[in-house]
Amino acid sequence: MRKSQKQTKQYLHIFDQQMSLYEHYARKNSLKSKALFILLWLYYSPQGITQKQIVAKTYSTKQVVSAALKNWKRQGYICFLINQKDRREKKIMLSQQGKKYAETIIQPLEKIEEEALNTLSAKEQKGIIQLTERYYQALSAQMQIYFSEKEEEATKETL
């Protein structure tokens, strides 16, 4: 195994453990992990966000996002704002009740994350943020290349 393969596996193992912590946190708050991430996008988008944007930001299917939104609508946690320019496009916002609900889940999580990050020095914090962003950008670019090539191959096979 090449050194880079070993490091990739090591990084992905750590990343998997980190994501598992978020899944555990979500379950302890009676949510699925995708619902937690959808709730975070709603919470941090006080002017509203469309379902299409949530799908793109969370890499979720429309069905997964729709199911979470339907559940929260039934509970009175979200409301819809109709775009006057395009009436088909609705922005989704947390209602007052939804904000209170979200705060009970997100504020403790923010405190946990902040305390964890504060175990690192200021230089380490800056470094981990910069390196994680750089890795995300590189991974995103490589995935785009992969899926473009795969799509091209599929198109050639159908011709």
PADRENVO-322151 format. One record per residue (C-alpha): residue number from 0; residue in one letter; x, y, z. Coordinates in Angstrom, 3 decimals. Example, Ala and Ser with C-alpha at 12.3 -4.5 7.8 and 13.67 -1.06 7.14 Angstrom:
R  num  residuo         x         y         z
R    0        a    12.300    -4.500     7.800
R    1        s    13.670    -1.060     7.140
This chain:
R  num  residuo         x         y         z
R    0        m     0.000     0.000     0.000
R    1        r     1.326     3.413    -0.977
R    2        k     1.898     5.995     1.722
R    3        s    -0.788     8.253     0.228
R    4        q    -3.306     5.367     0.277
R    5        k    -2.521     4.695     3.920
R    6        q    -2.944     8.378     4.803
R    7        t    -6.197     8.573     2.863
R    8        k    -7.553     5.577     4.755
R    9        q    -6.398     7.080     8.060
R   10        y    -8.052    10.429     7.266
R   11        l   -11.291     8.756     6.125
R   12        h   -11.382     6.645     9.281
R   13        i   -11.155     9.813    11.392
R   14        f   -13.742    11.556     9.211
R   15        d   -16.079     8.570     9.564
R   16        q   -15.700     8.688    13.336
R   17        q   -16.490    12.414    13.302
R   18        m   -19.611    11.904    11.151
R   19        s   -20.673     9.078    13.461
R   20        l   -20.562    11.538    16.355
R   21        y   -23.008    13.795    14.499
R   22        e   -25.233    10.795    13.737
R   23        h   -25.176     9.863    17.421
R   24        y   -26.006    13.453    18.408
R   25        a   -28.889    13.503    15.924
R   26        r   -30.301    10.198    17.222
R   27        k   -30.071    11.414    20.829
R   28        n   -32.211    14.347    19.691
R   29        s   -34.734    12.085    17.921
R   30        l   -33.461    13.025    14.452
R   31        k   -31.806    11.253    11.575
R   32        s   -28.410    12.696    10.675
R   33        k   -29.715    14.120     7.367
R   34        a   -32.523    15.853     9.254
R   35        l   -29.936    17.407    11.590
R   36        f   -28.017    18.826     8.631
R   37        i   -31.240    20.087     7.033
R   38        l   -32.181    21.726    10.334
R   39        l   -28.760    23.394    10.476
R   40        w   -29.288    24.881     6.992
R   41        l   -32.711    26.188     8.002
R   42        y   -31.370    27.606    11.256
R   43        y   -28.452    29.388     9.589
R   44        s   -30.648    30.738     6.759
R   45        p   -32.937    33.167     8.595
R   46        q   -34.047    34.802     5.314
R   47        g   -35.166    31.388     4.094
R   48        i   -33.809    28.719     1.792
R   49        t   -35.454    26.772    -1.014
R   50        q   -35.925    23.023    -1.007
R   51        k   -33.744    22.880    -4.116
R   52        q   -30.934    24.672    -2.255
R   53        i   -31.225    22.294     0.707
R   54        v   -31.020    19.314    -1.665
R   55        a   -27.858    20.785    -3.244
R   56        k   -26.209    21.804     0.039
R   57        t   -26.825    18.501     1.820
R   58        y   -26.448    16.193    -1.208
R   59        s   -29.770    14.681    -0.183
R   60        t   -32.513    13.407    -2.414
R   61        k   -35.658    15.506    -2.875
R   62        q   -37.579    12.744    -1.098
R   63        v   -35.398    12.864     2.030
R   64        v   -35.637    16.655     2.248
R   65        s   -39.364    16.604     1.517
R   66        a   -40.013    14.028     4.260
R   67        a   -38.162    16.086     6.876
R   68        l   -39.923    19.292     5.809
R   69        k   -43.337    17.619     5.779
R   70        n   -42.767    16.379     9.336
R   71        w   -41.662    19.808    10.552
R   72        k   -44.542    21.545     8.757
R   73        r   -46.989    19.220    10.513
R   74        q   -45.392    20.191    13.833
R   75        g   -45.540    23.892    12.994
R   76        y   -41.743    24.302    12.883
R   77        i   -41.489    25.745     9.365
R   78        c   -43.354    28.141     7.117
R   79        f   -43.164    28.805     3.393
R   80        l   -42.649    32.163     1.685
R   81        i   -43.794    32.348    -1.925
R   82        n   -41.409    34.117    -4.301
R   83        q   -43.352    36.924    -6.003
R   84        k   -41.220    36.606    -9.166
R   85        d   -41.590    32.830    -9.442
R   86        r   -44.591    31.549    -7.511
R   87        r   -43.392    27.944    -7.902
R   88        e   -40.327    28.715    -5.802
R   89        k   -40.951    28.788    -2.079
R   90        k   -38.438    29.763     0.565
R   91        i   -38.593    27.742     3.732
R   92        m   -38.044    29.397     7.089
R   93        l   -38.257    28.280    10.666
R   94        s   -41.369    29.528    12.452
R   95        q   -40.996    31.012    15.943
R   96        q   -41.810    27.583    17.344
R   97        g   -39.311    26.043    14.910
R   98        k   -36.581    28.451    16.015
R   99        k   -37.144    27.454    19.636
R  100        y   -37.040    23.785    18.660
R  101        a   -33.878    24.250    16.591
R  102        e   -32.168    26.208    19.368
R  103        t   -32.652    23.322    21.805
R  104        i   -30.705    21.096    19.410
R  105        i   -28.239    23.460    17.745
R  106        q   -27.094    25.646    20.624
R  107        p   -25.782    22.701    22.687
R  108        l   -24.102    21.341    19.543
R  109        e   -22.450    24.717    18.887
R  110        k   -21.161    24.754    22.476
R  111        i   -19.770    21.206    22.121
R  112        e   -18.089    22.095    18.805
R  113        e   -16.667    25.336    20.189
R  114        e   -15.266    23.626    23.273
R  115        a   -13.720    20.899    21.121
R  116        l   -12.158    23.463    18.774
R  117        n   -10.871    25.449    21.754
R  118        t    -8.724    22.482    22.787
R  119        l    -6.570    23.513    19.812
R  120        s    -4.337    26.562    19.738
R  121        a    -5.408    29.534    17.581
R  122        k    -2.814    28.496    14.989
R  123        e    -4.066    24.896    14.978
R  124        q    -7.683    26.102    14.647
R  125        k    -6.782    28.237    11.637
R  126        g    -4.774    25.368    10.149
R  127        i    -7.496    22.732    10.551
R  128        i   -10.081    25.052     8.991
R  129        q    -7.846    25.955     6.050
R  130        l    -6.737    22.379     5.412
R  131        t   -10.260    20.980     5.698
R  132        e   -11.537    23.582     3.218
R  133        r    -8.685    22.839     0.821
R  134        y    -9.293    19.101     1.066
R  135        y   -13.036    19.603     0.501
R  136        q   -12.383    21.704    -2.620
R  137        a    -9.959    19.105    -4.024
R  138        l   -12.312    16.223    -3.224
R  139        s   -15.246    18.057    -4.798
R  140        a   -13.227    18.737    -7.974
R  141        q   -12.092    15.094    -8.201
R  142        m   -15.660    13.857    -7.770
R  143        q   -16.889    16.197   -10.491
R  144        i   -14.222    14.831   -12.844
R  145        y   -15.111    11.250   -11.924
R  146        f   -18.851    11.721   -12.490
R  147        s   -18.291    13.632   -15.742
R  148        e   -16.104    10.808   -17.069
R  149        k   -18.606     8.198   -15.906
R  150        e   -21.422    10.079   -17.646
R  151        e   -19.366    10.299   -20.852
R  152        e   -18.723     6.531   -20.738
R  153        a   -22.436     5.825   -20.242
R  154        t   -23.300     8.086   -23.178
R  155        k   -20.781     6.295   -25.436
R  156        e   -22.195     2.904   -24.438
R  157        t   -25.727     3.927   -25.391
R  158        l   -24.667     5.156   -28.843
